[in-house]
Amino acid sequence: MGAMKPSPISPTIDLDKNGAQHGHLRLPYSRDDSAWGSVMIPIAVVRNGDGPTALLTGGNHGDEYEGPLALFDLARTLDAEDVGGTVIIVPAMNYPAFRAATRTSPIDGGNLNRAFPGKPDGTVTEKIADYFQRELLPRADLVLDFHSGGKTLDFIPFCAAHILPDQALSARAFAAVEAFAAPWSMKMLEIDAVGMYDTAAEEMGKVFVTTELGGGGTATAATVRIARRGITNVLKHASILAGEIDRRPTRWLDMPSGDCFCFAEEDGLFETMVDLGGTVRHDQVVARIHPIGRTGVAPQEIRAKMDGILTARHFPGLVKAGDCASVIAVAG
């Protein structure tokens, strides 16, 4: 096999220079309205000598907003003199999706969080994934990637890490989760971890922390406050910022198996029967799907497969067969 092709993405700033820099990751993209155009992904690097490196990202999915709000703010306000090490800030990783307010890229339909390790000669989304895989992730000691439910899910606000075969790496990740100090902290199970940014970072031995901070395709004052406080706490935990961590009470949750997930089997009108954070018992009806093609037809009942706490729910009023209807976690 030949050598891997170089990335077509080039930073407009020096990633190794001391001080606070603001620029772009420029990805050439020829299109109808710009023959020699580019995708310009905003990036900030705040560096002050040697020390640990934190890679902070949002907008992995373009309709999730707590991360971009907190990270654009951090990039504007973080002073290099307060930093010991390096903070790399990319508020909107999948910038085309972020600009379009969609989960996936309007250019190629790509889901960036399923595109890793990416390809330097692939689609626009694959090229972005490849740049993070080969250029940014190797620089990082700790990665904090913000998510929420986007337009289709709503979550209780939690910070999370994964249980990994490397128990020492898991312990370091969960220590960072605890430092984030969200109202809830999660030992998270993914439906499908193939191609995820999370998996790419963890396979490199990086401490990877993520969030789900709400949803519905918007952000609230409360969830943005959680995101901003959490960033500062994690940077203090990593000894990149000085000062005491603002510790708040957090409730630990665990997702022990696939029984945490409930899926719709019919199209229809979605009715949640339990509000977020509510207690759920095994076989309890957690949601109903009402047929909308005719009257006089009973709704489909979705029942919990386990005891626990309702952690996420389908958000729009209408649901399709196969959609995730609810997620249940247990006290961990």
N, C-alpha and C positions, 0 to 999 in steps of 0.2 A: 504494500500500500504506500502511496505517496504521502508527502507531508501535508498536514492540514493547511488549507488556504488561510491567508490572513483575513481578519475581520474587515469588512468594508466600512465599519463604524470608526470614526475618529473623534476624539475629544477636542474641543476648542480651548481647553485649559490644560495646564500641566498638573496631572494627578499627584505628583510628588513634591510640589512646591509648597513651602510654608506660607501661612496666611489663609485668608478666606477668599475663595475664587468662585465665580459664578459663570457658567457657560452652558454648553450643550454637547450631547453626543450626536454627531451629525451622521445620518445614514442616507446616502444617495438613493433617491427614489424618483425615477422618471415616470411622469404621468401626463394625462391630457392637458392639465392646466399649468404644467411646469416641466418642460422637457428635461431640464437639468436640475430638477428640484431635489429637496432633501426632507427627511423627517428629522426635526430638531427636538431632541429629548432634553429637557432642562436637567442640569446637574450642578450641585455645589460640592466643593471639597474644602473643609476647614481643617488645617493641619498645623500642629505646633510641635515639631521635633519628633523624636522617637517615642514609641508607646503603642498601645493597642489600637486597632482599627475597627470601627463600627460601620457597617453598611446598612443604611436606613432607607427603606423603599415603601412606596405606596403606588396605587393605581396599577397594580399587577392585573387587576380587572378594572375596566374603565368607569364603572358605575358605582364605585365604592369610594367614599369621600373623606372619612376621618383621617386617613393617612395623608392624602394630599394637603388637606387643610393644615394639619399639624406640621408637616414637613416643609411646605413652602414658608410657613411662619418661622420654623427653626432655622432654615437656611438664611432668612433675612436677619435674624437677631443673634445668631450664635457668633461670639467673639473668639477669634483664634487664641487670644491671650488666656482665655478660660479653659482651653482644651489642652490635654496632655495626650498626644497621639494624633489620630486622624478620624474625622467623621466624613463619610461619603453619603450624600443625600440625593436620592433620585425620587422626587415626589410622585412621578407618574411614569412608571416603567413602560407600560403599554400606552405610549403617548397618543397614537392614533385612536385607540379605544377611548381613552380619557377625553379627548377632544370631541368625540362623537357621543359621549355619555352612554356607551355600550359595554357590555362585559367583554366581548371579543372585538378584534380589530375589524374596522370597516373595509380595510384594504384587502385582506386575504381570509377573513373569517377566523383568524388564529386566536386560540386561547393561550396566552403567554404562559399561564401556569400549568399547561400540559405540553409545552413545546421544548423542554430541556432534554438534552444538552444543546439543542439547536443546531443550525448549519450556517456556515459563513456564506454559502452560495444558495441558500434556501429562500423561503418567503421572507417578507419583511419581519414577521413575528419570529421566525426561526433565526434570523440574523440578530435580532435583539437578544434572544435567549443565548445565542452563541457568545455574544459580547460579555454578557454577565457571567456566563460559565467560564470563559477563558481569561477575562481581563479584570472583572470586578470581584467576583467571589474569591479568587485566590489571594486577594489583598486583605480580606476581612478576617478578623478573629471572631466577631459576633455579627449576626445578621438579624435585623428586626424588620419584618415585612408585614405591613398593615393590611388587613382585610375587614370587610363587613359583608352583609348579606346581599348587597346590590339591590336590583329592582325585584328580585324574585324570592328572597328570603329575609327574615328578620330574626336576630339573635339577641339573647341576653348578652351584655357586654363582658367578654372574657379575653384574657391573654392565654396563650397555649404553647405547648411544645409536645413533641412526640416521644413515646416510649421507644427506645432504640436498642438494638443488640449491644451497642457500646454503652454499658451502664454508667461509666464515668462521664461520657458526653451527655447522656440523658440527665444526669444529676446536675451538670453545669447549666444545661438549658432550663431545667425546672427552677434552679436558683435564680436565673434571670427573670423567669415568669413571676416568681414570688416578689422580686424587686419591682417589677412593673406595677404591681399592686392595683390591678383591676378589681372591680367588685367580685368577679368570678375568675378562677384559674382552672385551666383544663388540661388533662392528660388526653390528648386528642387522637382519634382514629379517623383516617381518611377512607372514603369509599374506594378511591383509586389513586394511589400515590405515584403512578408511572408518569414521568415527564414533568413532575412538579419542581418548582424552584426550591421548595423545602428539601426534597429528596436530593437534588444536586448539591445543595449546601451541606447537608448532613453526611453525604458520601465523601465529602472533602474533609470531614472532621470539624466543621464549623459549628459553633453554638448558634442554633436557629430558633428564633422566637417569632410567633405570629399572633394575630388577634382576630376576633370577630366582634365588632363593636356596635352592632345594630343592623340596620338594613333599610329596605324600602326605597333604595335609590336616593337617599338623602342622608344628612347627618343632623344630630341634635346638639344643643349647647352642652349637654351632659356628656355625650360620647366624645366630643372633641376635647373637652376638659380632661377626660380619662386618657385620651391619646397623648395630649401634650405633657401631662404629668408623668405618664408612663415612659415617654422618651427620656425625659430628664432623669428619672429614676434608674433606667437601664444604663444610661451613660455614666451615672455615678457608680452603679454596681460594677461597671467595667473599668472603673478608675480613670475614665477619660475626662469626666468632670469631677470637681471636688465638692465636698459637702455631704450632708446627711440625706439619706433616702427618705422621701415623704411616704412612709408606710401607712397603708390603709387596710382595714379588714378585708380579707378576701376569702371566699368559700371555694374549696377545691372540689372539682368534679372529675369524673373518669368516664370514658367511653369504652367499656370492656369488650364489646362485640358488635357485629353487624345488626344485632337486635335493637341497637339504638335508633336505627333509621326506619321510618315508615314512608311508604310511597303510594301515590295515587294509582289506582287501577282503572279509573274512568275519567273522562272529561266532565267538567261541570262547574258548579258554583261552590266555592270553597268556604266552609264554615269551621273555624277553630272552636273547639269545645273547652279548651284550657288556655289560659293566658300565659305568656312567657314567664318563667320562674315558678309556675304552679306545680304542685305535687301531682304525680301521675301514678296510678296503680296498674299492675299487669291486667290486661284485657279491658281496661277502661277505654271508652270511646274518646279519642283525642281530637278527632276531626270528622266532619261529614262532607260528602260531595253530593250536591243536589243536581239531578238531571235538569237540563234546561231546554230539552227538545219538546217536552210535553208536560202537562200537569198530571197529577195523580200517581206519580212514580216515587217510591220510597228512596231516600238518599242512601248512598253507599257509606257504611261506617268504617272508619279506620281505627283500629284498636292497638293499644300499646302492647308490645311484646315483653315488657319488663317494668318493674317499679323504677321511679326516678323523678327527675325534674325536667319540665319542658324547656329545652335549651334553644330550640329554633323552630320556626314554623314557616310554611309557605306564605308569601305576602300578598300577591295580587288576589283580587276577588274571584277570578276564574283560574282553574287549574286544568292541566292536561295529564292524561295517563302517563305514568313514568316519572312525573315530577316528585321531588322530595316534599312530602306533606308535613313532616315533623321530625325533630331529633330529640331524643331523650338521653340524659346523662344521669349518672348516679353520684352520690356524695363520695368523694375519693379521699 
